[in-house]
């Protein structure tokens, strides 16, 4: 477990030294997060919300059908 923290510290130190890479990494990460939020927001708004068209109740579908005995 100690080697993980040592590697994390080395990686943070390298990110401090290379500002261009760190900036590019943050921009790409932020773009991915925003894109995921937009996609899930659209899917939730289009597919998961109730439809604006009033759908008939399931009992209304069989109101005129003859009863099979």
Secondary structure by P-SEA (a helix, b strand, c coil): caaaaaaaaaaaaaaaacaaaaaaaaaaaaaaaaaaaaaaaaaaacccccccccccccccccccccccc
